[in-house]
């Protein structure tokens, strides 16, 4: 078992650590998957109220950014006429700023305006059994692309260029994990592990003084030495086709991603960025993705398939975290 530990441990992670606290496990459903929280609490903590607060926070995010809920703000933006500006709540504005930053950094390997493409492949609420014909794909591409969007960060508003559909499924879930971690912090709960659909954030420590240990996901049919991470004030997100099937699309070409990459895990201070970067590196492929992760200083693992052989690449930032 390999162990990865951050080179610098944040002293703030020890604030309020109570060895007598108990770990409470809370769970629910959101975004078509499940959420789980393990949090250190005092014996008299009202867990029902805490769980309700978590669920309400997640429901608010879904109401803003779900492309599955027709009454969401995102779907309202998708239906809006060309030239119309939509005022964004803080959550939505935060996600758009991060999404556009990663899109620019990766030259569109990650793209928040990919909704027409995902719909053409039946990867959203409108299911279909076959890939789009060339003419349909060309039409979807013509209405897609992050460069068509105008985002006013200071005014927290987004302009519809005409026919563009947002799809934030590659970043909103990560933001939701961060949001729950921040909600717990604001309620005085600084020691917790939060997970939504495989994206995780670790804050503080366990009551016994251990960090929150998390094993990086490895596809069941691939051979890779296990890698356990001390999720010490860190988030981790994993992207790949081995759970949901062949669902990754290249926003630049409109085609399915079939470059041999099976799984990408990224560690970051925020799950939102980890989520988006894991998607982008998957699209970029092993060589280009490795080069991008190195330039960006990301702690990342890329697993790819070379025939029957598993190939693993660890970025310099992740390799530096490995314990001797």
Secondary structure as a PSIPRED ss2 file (coil, helix, strand):
# PSIPRED VFORMAT (PSIPRED V4.0)

   1 X C   1.000  0.000  0.000
   2 X E   0.000  0.000  1.000
   3 X E   0.000  0.000  1.000
   4 X E   0.000  0.000  1.000
   5 X C   1.000  0.000  0.000
   6 X C   1.000  0.000  0.000
   7 X C   1.000  0.000  0.000
   8 X C   1.000  0.000  0.000
   9 X C   1.000  0.000  0.000
  10 X C   1.000  0.000  0.000
  11 X H   0.000  1.000  0.000
  12 X H   0.000  1.000  0.000
  13 X H   0.000  1.000  0.000
  14 X H   0.000  1.000  0.000
  15 X C   1.000  0.000  0.000
  16 X C   1.000  0.000  0.000
  17 X C   1.000  0.000  0.000
  18 X C   1.000  0.000  0.000
  19 X C   1.000  0.000  0.000
  20 X C   1.000  0.000  0.000
  21 X C   1.000  0.000  0.000
  22 X E   0.000  0.000  1.000
  23 X E   0.000  0.000  1.000
  24 X E   0.000  0.000  1.000
  25 X E   0.000  0.000  1.000
  26 X E   0.000  0.000  1.000
  27 X E   0.000  0.000  1.000
  28 X E   0.000  0.000  1.000
  29 X E   0.000  0.000  1.000
  30 X E   0.000  0.000  1.000
  31 X C   1.000  0.000  0.000
  32 X C   1.000  0.000  0.000
  33 X E   0.000  0.000  1.000
  34 X E   0.000  0.000  1.000
  35 X E   0.000  0.000  1.000
  36 X E   0.000  0.000  1.000
  37 X E   0.000  0.000  1.000
  38 X E   0.000  0.000  1.000
  39 X E   0.000  0.000  1.000
  40 X E   0.000  0.000  1.000
  41 X E   0.000  0.000  1.000
  42 X C   1.000  0.000  0.000
  43 X C   1.000  0.000  0.000
  44 X C   1.000  0.000  0.000
  45 X C   1.000  0.000  0.000
  46 X C   1.000  0.000  0.000
  47 X H   0.000  1.000  0.000
  48 X H   0.000  1.000  0.000
  49 X H   0.000  1.000  0.000
  50 X H   0.000  1.000  0.000
  51 X H   0.000  1.000  0.000
  52 X H   0.000  1.000  0.000
  53 X H   0.000  1.000  0.000
  54 X H   0.000  1.000  0.000
  55 X H   0.000  1.000  0.000
  56 X H   0.000  1.000  0.000
  57 X H   0.000  1.000  0.000
  58 X H   0.000  1.000  0.000
  59 X H   0.000  1.000  0.000
  60 X H   0.000  1.000  0.000
  61 X H   0.000  1.000  0.000
  62 X H   0.000  1.000  0.000
  63 X H   0.000  1.000  0.000
  64 X H   0.000  1.000  0.000
  65 X H   0.000  1.000  0.000
  66 X C   1.000  0.000  0.000
  67 X C   1.000  0.000  0.000
  68 X C   1.000  0.000  0.000
  69 X C   1.000  0.000  0.000
  70 X C   1.000  0.000  0.000
  71 X C   1.000  0.000  0.000
  72 X C   1.000  0.000  0.000
  73 X H   0.000  1.000  0.000
  74 X H   0.000  1.000  0.000
  75 X H   0.000  1.000  0.000
  76 X H   0.000  1.000  0.000
  77 X H   0.000  1.000  0.000
  78 X H   0.000  1.000  0.000
  79 X H   0.000  1.000  0.000
  80 X C   1.000  0.000  0.000
  81 X C   1.000  0.000  0.000
  82 X C   1.000  0.000  0.000
  83 X C   1.000  0.000  0.000
  84 X C   1.000  0.000  0.000
  85 X E   0.000  0.000  1.000
  86 X E   0.000  0.000  1.000
  87 X E   0.000  0.000  1.000
  88 X C   1.000  0.000  0.000
  89 X C   1.000  0.000  0.000
  90 X H   0.000  1.000  0.000
  91 X H   0.000  1.000  0.000
  92 X H   0.000  1.000  0.000
  93 X H   0.000  1.000  0.000
  94 X H   0.000  1.000  0.000
  95 X H   0.000  1.000  0.000
  96 X H   0.000  1.000  0.000
  97 X H   0.000  1.000  0.000
  98 X H   0.000  1.000  0.000
  99 X H   0.000  1.000  0.000
 100 X H   0.000  1.000  0.000
 101 X H   0.000  1.000  0.000
 102 X H   0.000  1.000  0.000
 103 X H   0.000  1.000  0.000
 104 X H   0.000  1.000  0.000
 105 X H   0.000  1.000  0.000
 106 X C   1.000  0.000  0.000
 107 X C   1.000  0.000  0.000
 108 X C   1.000  0.000  0.000
 109 X C   1.000  0.000  0.000
 110 X C   1.000  0.000  0.000
 111 X C   1.000  0.000  0.000
 112 X C   1.000  0.000  0.000
 113 X C   1.000  0.000  0.000
 114 X C   1.000  0.000  0.000
 115 X H   0.000  1.000  0.000
 116 X H   0.000  1.000  0.000
 117 X H   0.000  1.000  0.000
 118 X H   0.000  1.000  0.000
 119 X H   0.000  1.000  0.000
 120 X H   0.000  1.000  0.000
 121 X C   1.000  0.000  0.000
 122 X C   1.000  0.000  0.000
 123 X C   1.000  0.000  0.000
 124 X C   1.000  0.000  0.000
 125 X C   1.000  0.000  0.000
 126 X C   1.000  0.000  0.000
 127 X C   1.000  0.000  0.000
 128 X C   1.000  0.000  0.000
 129 X C   1.000  0.000  0.000
 130 X C   1.000  0.000  0.000
 131 X C   1.000  0.000  0.000
 132 X C   1.000  0.000  0.000
 133 X C   1.000  0.000  0.000
 134 X H   0.000  1.000  0.000
 135 X H   0.000  1.000  0.000
 136 X H   0.000  1.000  0.000
 137 X H   0.000  1.000  0.000
 138 X H   0.000  1.000  0.000
 139 X H   0.000  1.000  0.000
 140 X H   0.000  1.000  0.000
 141 X H   0.000  1.000  0.000
 142 X H   0.000  1.000  0.000
 143 X C   1.000  0.000  0.000
 144 X C   1.000  0.000  0.000
 145 X C   1.000  0.000  0.000
 146 X H   0.000  1.000  0.000
 147 X H   0.000  1.000  0.000
 148 X H   0.000  1.000  0.000
 149 X C   1.000  0.000  0.000
 150 X E   0.000  0.000  1.000
 151 X E   0.000  0.000  1.000
 152 X E   0.000  0.000  1.000
 153 X C   1.000  0.000  0.000
 154 X C   1.000  0.000  0.000
 155 X C   1.000  0.000  0.000
 156 X C   1.000  0.000  0.000
 157 X E   0.000  0.000  1.000
 158 X E   0.000  0.000  1.000
 159 X E   0.000  0.000  1.000
 160 X C   1.000  0.000  0.000
 161 X C   1.000  0.000  0.000
 162 X C   1.000  0.000  0.000
 163 X C   1.000  0.000  0.000
 164 X C   1.000  0.000  0.000
 165 X C   1.000  0.000  0.000
 166 X C   1.000  0.000  0.000
 167 X C   1.000  0.000  0.000
 168 X C   1.000  0.000  0.000
 169 X C   1.000  0.000  0.000
 170 X C   1.000  0.000  0.000
 171 X C   1.000  0.000  0.000
 172 X H   0.000  1.000  0.000
 173 X H   0.000  1.000  0.000
 174 X H   0.000  1.000  0.000
 175 X H   0.000  1.000  0.000
 176 X H   0.000  1.000  0.000
 177 X H   0.000  1.000  0.000
 178 X H   0.000  1.000  0.000
 179 X H   0.000  1.000  0.000
 180 X H   0.000  1.000  0.000
 181 X H   0.000  1.000  0.000
 182 X H   0.000  1.000  0.000
 183 X H   0.000  1.000  0.000
 184 X H   0.000  1.000  0.000
 185 X H   0.000  1.000  0.000
 186 X H   0.000  1.000  0.000
 187 X C   1.000  0.000  0.000
 188 X C   1.000  0.000  0.000
 189 X C   1.000  0.000  0.000
 190 X C   1.000  0.000  0.000
 191 X C   1.000  0.000  0.000
 192 X E   0.000  0.000  1.000
 193 X E   0.000  0.000  1.000
 194 X E   0.000  0.000  1.000
 195 X E   0.000  0.000  1.000
 196 X E   0.000  0.000  1.000
 197 X C   1.000  0.000  0.000
 198 X C   1.000  0.000  0.000
 199 X E   0.000  0.000  1.000
 200 X E   0.000  0.000  1.000
 201 X E   0.000  0.000  1.000
 202 X E   0.000  0.000  1.000
 203 X E   0.000  0.000  1.000
 204 X C   1.000  0.000  0.000
 205 X C   1.000  0.000  0.000
 206 X C   1.000  0.000  0.000
 207 X C   1.000  0.000  0.000
 208 X C   1.000  0.000  0.000
 209 X C   1.000  0.000  0.000
 210 X C   1.000  0.000  0.000
 211 X C   1.000  0.000  0.000
 212 X C   1.000  0.000  0.000
 213 X E   0.000  0.000  1.000
 214 X E   0.000  0.000  1.000
 215 X E   0.000  0.000  1.000
 216 X C   1.000  0.000  0.000
 217 X C   1.000  0.000  0.000
 218 X C   1.000  0.000  0.000
 219 X C   1.000  0.000  0.000
 220 X C   1.000  0.000  0.000
 221 X C   1.000  0.000  0.000
 222 X C   1.000  0.000  0.000
 223 X C   1.000  0.000  0.000
 224 X C   1.000  0.000  0.000
 225 X C   1.000  0.000  0.000
 226 X C   1.000  0.000  0.000
 227 X E   0.000  0.000  1.000
 228 X E   0.000  0.000  1.000
 229 X E   0.000  0.000  1.000
 230 X E   0.000  0.000  1.000
 231 X C   1.000  0.000  0.000
 232 X C   1.000  0.000  0.000
 233 X C   1.000  0.000  0.000
 234 X E   0.000  0.000  1.000
 235 X E   0.000  0.000  1.000
 236 X E   0.000  0.000  1.000
 237 X E   0.000  0.000  1.000
 238 X E   0.000  0.000  1.000
 239 X E   0.000  0.000  1.000
 240 X E   0.000  0.000  1.000
 241 X C   1.000  0.000  0.000
 242 X C   1.000  0.000  0.000
 243 X C   1.000  0.000  0.000
 244 X C   1.000  0.000  0.000
 245 X C   1.000  0.000  0.000
 246 X C   1.000  0.000  0.000
 247 X C   1.000  0.000  0.000
 248 X C   1.000  0.000  0.000
 249 X E   0.000  0.000  1.000
 250 X C   1.000  0.000  0.000
 251 X C   1.000  0.000  0.000
 252 X C   1.000  0.000  0.000
 253 X C   1.000  0.000  0.000
 254 X C   1.000  0.000  0.000
 255 X C   1.000  0.000  0.000
 256 X E   0.000  0.000  1.000
 257 X C   1.000  0.000  0.000
 258 X C   1.000  0.000  0.000
 259 X C   1.000  0.000  0.000
 260 X C   1.000  0.000  0.000
 261 X E   0.000  0.000  1.000
 262 X E   0.000  0.000  1.000
 263 X E   0.000  0.000  1.000
 264 X E   0.000  0.000  1.000
 265 X E   0.000  0.000  1.000
 266 X E   0.000  0.000  1.000
 267 X E   0.000  0.000  1.000
 268 X E   0.000  0.000  1.000
 269 X C   1.000  0.000  0.000
 270 X C   1.000  0.000  0.000
 271 X H   0.000  1.000  0.000
 272 X H   0.000  1.000  0.000
 273 X H   0.000  1.000  0.000
 274 X H   0.000  1.000  0.000
 275 X H   0.000  1.000  0.000
 276 X H   0.000  1.000  0.000
 277 X H   0.000  1.000  0.000
 278 X H   0.000  1.000  0.000
 279 X H   0.000  1.000  0.000
 280 X H   0.000  1.000  0.000
 281 X H   0.000  1.000  0.000
 282 X H   0.000  1.000  0.000
 283 X H   0.000  1.000  0.000
 284 X H   0.000  1.000  0.000
 285 X C   1.000  0.000  0.000
 286 X H   0.000  1.000  0.000
 287 X H   0.000  1.000  0.000
 288 X H   0.000  1.000  0.000
 289 X H   0.000  1.000  0.000
 290 X H   0.000  1.000  0.000
 291 X H   0.000  1.000  0.000
 292 X H   0.000  1.000  0.000
 293 X H   0.000  1.000  0.000
 294 X H   0.000  1.000  0.000
 295 X H   0.000  1.000  0.000
 296 X H   0.000  1.000  0.000
 297 X C   1.000  0.000  0.000
 298 X C   1.000  0.000  0.000
 299 X E   0.000  0.000  1.000
 300 X E   0.000  0.000  1.000
 301 X E   0.000  0.000  1.000
 302 X E   0.000  0.000  1.000
 303 X E   0.000  0.000  1.000
 304 X E   0.000  0.000  1.000
 305 X E   0.000  0.000  1.000
 306 X E   0.000  0.000  1.000
 307 X C   1.000  0.000  0.000
 308 X C   1.000  0.000  0.000
 309 X E   0.000  0.000  1.000
 310 X E   0.000  0.000  1.000
 311 X E   0.000  0.000  1.000
 312 X E   0.000  0.000  1.000
 313 X E   0.000  0.000  1.000
 314 X E   0.000  0.000  1.000
 315 X C   1.000  0.000  0.000
 316 X H   0.000  1.000  0.000
 317 X H   0.000  1.000  0.000
 318 X H   0.000  1.000  0.000
 319 X H   0.000  1.000  0.000
 320 X C   1.000  0.000  0.000
 321 X C   1.000  0.000  0.000
 322 X E   0.000  0.000  1.000
 323 X C   1.000  0.000  0.000
 324 X C   1.000  0.000  0.000
